[in-house]
Amino acid sequence: MSAARQVVVEADGGSRGNPGPAGYGAVVIDPATGEPLAETAEYIGVATNNVAEYRGLIAGLTAAKALFPDAGDALRVHVRMDSKLVVEQMSGRWKIKHPDMKPLAARAAAVLPPSSVTYEWIPRAQNKHADRLANEAMDAGRDGRQWEASASTAVLDAPARTPSTLPPVQGPPGDQVAGAAKARAALAAARGAADTLFPVPEPGVPDTAVPAAPVSAPAPGQPAGTASEKAGAPQQKAGVPQAGWGSAPDLGAPATLVLLRHGETALTPEKRFSGSGGTDPELSATGRGQAERAAGHFAALGTVQEIVSSPLRRCRETAAAVADRLGLDVRIDEGLRETDFGAWEGLTFGEVRERYADDLTAWLASPDTAPTGGGESFAEVAERVAAARDRLVARSAGRTVLLVTHVTPIKTLVRLALGAPPEALFRMELSAASISTVAHYADGNASVRLLNDTSHLR
């Protein structure tokens, strides 16, 4: 067994407005010498103090782990912060009530084994190094740039440190380690018991506004319908009252699916049929910019705990931009890919009408009809999308999962959540890199909380 490696992490976060422009800082220190081993800081956009402080903790723990990747359980980290809230919550002595804090606490708890981390509150005057790093990050964000370690002078503000040893990790019930283990167990319980079902990033499907006249010929990517109710729309039992958008006290926290449409490809503005049966284009320069702005948005929120993507390139590239900012991996789910439009791939709606008029008419009339040449019907798409949804919801109670996918899957998820008829799809518009959100509760009810939000792109 290797000897234990001991380090101290000092972390802090701040917000100029609460919420307002926010950033965090963290430093890893050698307790034997008092010397800093690593510094990290980041401007995270608009957030609260508490979110920034938790983000600082996560960054500090991650930096400590990265310094000693082979240490495993032999690495011991003593966290020192001037945030009473974070220290008490991570020690298990205070309940985590705010929904924005729960996923951040879960991320912090997952960086290292429970027995490896202890927590200590310190006065602000003893946390100057991390505080200075956080302020440097906020200054950088104000000036439109990223914090750079090479330009930091935070170490000059650090209080004098003397060599020390870490507190023991074992102790009576109620100590920091035991409390942290309780917090982790509580967070795991809140996520539900069904945590074993998950197997697990167009030419962009074009979007156009819904025609003002009676719907008879939607633009490509605006499906005429999805599956019949057998495709997975939750059914309300007779005599059971709807729960509305709130959950009953015994339902627990919902599984929150954040639905991000991929950024533009070269074909998106041309409004061509673009699914999973044609080419697999990359994001355009515009699309890459949209992905980066989405990444900044989710970094500022700090609530996404997991990222799942369609296997198509445009989604994988969009998901990767977000994952890089959040420090998360990307899982691939085949159920989230776009419709296979068969022989219509790459064509405009007008071109399809000219070449395959009868097939197009039949396709528009029924969700069970597939495009010319062996593509997928919207009924088939809805069936696999509903199956992917069920897998995710079963394992994600109390969690926020980002799904990076396409027009048809997103509209299908929203339509099924609403229990709306297929024609409701013609009354939705989804812009490139737009965000929609659906929360799923334990009783099968769902709440659509956001649709086609593009405010992060402005």
Secondary structure as GFF3:
##gff-version 3
##sequence-region A 1 458
A	DSSP	beta_strand	5	15	.	.	.	ID=ss1
A	DSSP	beta_strand	20	29	.	.	.	ID=ss2
A	DSSP	beta_strand	36	47	.	.	.	ID=ss3
A	DSSP	alpha_helix	49	67	.	.	.	ID=ss4
A	DSSP	three_ten_helix	72	74	.	.	.	ID=ss5
A	DSSP	beta_strand	75	81	.	.	.	ID=ss6
A	DSSP	alpha_helix	84	90	.	.	.	ID=ss7
A	DSSP	alpha_helix	101	111	.	.	.	ID=ss8
A	DSSP	three_ten_helix	114	116	.	.	.	ID=ss9
A	DSSP	beta_strand	117	121	.	.	.	ID=ss10
A	DSSP	three_ten_helix	124	127	.	.	.	ID=ss11
A	DSSP	alpha_helix	128	142	.	.	.	ID=ss12
A	DSSP	three_ten_helix	149	151	.	.	.	ID=ss13
A	DSSP	three_ten_helix	154	157	.	.	.	ID=ss14
A	DSSP	alpha_helix	176	190	.	.	.	ID=ss15
A	DSSP	three_ten_helix	229	231	.	.	.	ID=ss16
A	DSSP	beta_strand	255	261	.	.	.	ID=ss17
A	DSSP	three_ten_helix	268	270	.	.	.	ID=ss18
A	DSSP	alpha_helix	285	301	.	.	.	ID=ss19
A	DSSP	beta_strand	306	309	.	.	.	ID=ss20
A	DSSP	alpha_helix	313	326	.	.	.	ID=ss21
A	DSSP	beta_strand	330	332	.	.	.	ID=ss22
A	DSSP	three_ten_helix	334	336	.	.	.	ID=ss23
A	DSSP	three_ten_helix	342	344	.	.	.	ID=ss24
A	DSSP	alpha_helix	349	355	.	.	.	ID=ss25
A	DSSP	alpha_helix	357	365	.	.	.	ID=ss26
A	DSSP	alpha_helix	378	395	.	.	.	ID=ss27
A	DSSP	beta_strand	400	405	.	.	.	ID=ss28
A	DSSP	alpha_helix	407	418	.	.	.	ID=ss29
A	DSSP	three_ten_helix	422	427	.	.	.	ID=ss30
A	DSSP	beta_strand	435	440	.	.	.	ID=ss31
A	DSSP	beta_strand	446	453	.	.	.	ID=ss32
A	DSSP	three_ten_helix	455	457	.	.	.	ID=ss33
###
